[in-house]
Amino acid sequence: MASHRIVIAGASSLLGAELKSLLEESRFAASDFRLLDEEIVAGTLTEAGGEPAVIRPVEEDSFNRATIIFFTGSAAFTKANLELARGSGAVVVDLSGAVIADAATTIWFSNLELLRPAKSLSSQKLFSIPSAAAMAAASLSLALAKFNPEYLTMTALQPVSEYGRKGIEELEQQTGQLLSFQPVGSPFFDTQVGFNLLDRFGPASSENLSVARERHRREIIAIIGTSAKSPATQLIHAPVFYGSAFMFAAKLGAPAISEQLIAAAKSAGLFVSADVAPSNLSAAGESLIQIAAPEPDSGVPGLWWFWGAADNIRLPAANAIKLAEKLLA
């Protein structure tokens, strides 16, 4: 493959680091990598393509001659630098959720092509890769459309890795403090996140579950469009480091048996585990969505429950690589 200049904007994030690692293992390993991020982490020494590299701040010429630009940092960072990136003429792929509402955005993940007609990608310049939980919700909603669902709901359990290294460090610190019967410090989340399920963080936290929840909902709606019914969704903090788990419920208007629903899920690119229930641990390092065999609700006829999990970092990063391979092959 011809050499490309690849820019990772938000390179110090967990998602940026994962994307860089996957790029170095892909057909793009020999590319010219440019690592960018916010001023506060500029100057950090790392490596790219087996060579020492320094994360730099965004400047006027940062995106010059870029072939493809990945935004992997915060939504605010993406919005602040999107115009400059698009002005370079490069393909822009956003993994932060910042461009969902942009009319020029094409939302994409690999299995979406199995679920609805795909438009040509060759003329598109702005793409959005959705979160793992949104991919799961939309995939199941589209896969079950032929069963005429009366309603769909999803509750997603979000790990602290969605908030970067600071989130991981605070959960780690709190876990140690709680096990040692020490007072819990909470400078980042402003509340106890260890051994605790929450629908919001403390009032002084810079992170907001409501913002994450709305991103989740916007992504699902953008993926599904008018192709199927959209699920009602809720997003809850789970005291785990990595991996999104979810419970999806579907009240079907058409009769169905488990084997039919499993076949529909598989046709949507989901991995159905018949023997061992998936978990955030079993999903770690995997670039697919795992679900257990669906179970009927004994109290509500036609209601089916789907339990599943996905790697919240690996899945979107792997899809970004697949998109790059399609566009730059």
C-alpha angles and dihedrals in degrees: 000000000000115000116264134191106239121190122200108195107194093031096160093060122098089248092049092051092048092048092050091050092051092046090054089054094047137072087279094066093112094051126120103256124205117191118202136172145146121311093255092066098031112124094037110145116228136136137257127187090359093302130104111265136181124217106235134197119251113270134173093271098037094108098039114135091001117154096195133006123202120199109205103156131080123322089244091055090050093050092048093055104028097097092052091048094049090047089064091067092236125134108264120210116188122200096170099077092241100123102043092110094047110111090219093057122112110200111213145175127157100253093048088083088063092055108045139007110288123222122221113280098195096087096042122102105176122058137173124206108203127222120271093252092051091049090053095048094047094044093054093043092053093042092053096045092099090061090063098237116211091204140349130204135182134189113194123197110215124206125219092248086080084075097050133237094327090059092049092047093051094049089048092049094046092048090055092046094049093048089050092047091242127142111273119244117210112176093145106038096023090220141060108283096165114096088356139110115211142177092200141018127232120293093250094052118114088215122078125198090199090062091049090047093053092048088052092052095045091051093051093050091047092052097046099037109165094329095097146347115294119229126239104245140199129188121209131184112244121197094238131109103225140011133051117241125188146183115216123189126194126188102201125206093199124063114259141171128212094257091056092050092047090052090050091050092049091049087057091057096256120141110233115205108204098181110029121042112235121243139177087267096052090048094053112120093006124123096208139071115254124205134177121235107283118258126210119234108244092210102045118049113227095017116125130187124214121192118194149152141201138183102260093204104035098044099059092038092052091049090051089055091049091051091050090051090053094048099041103033 
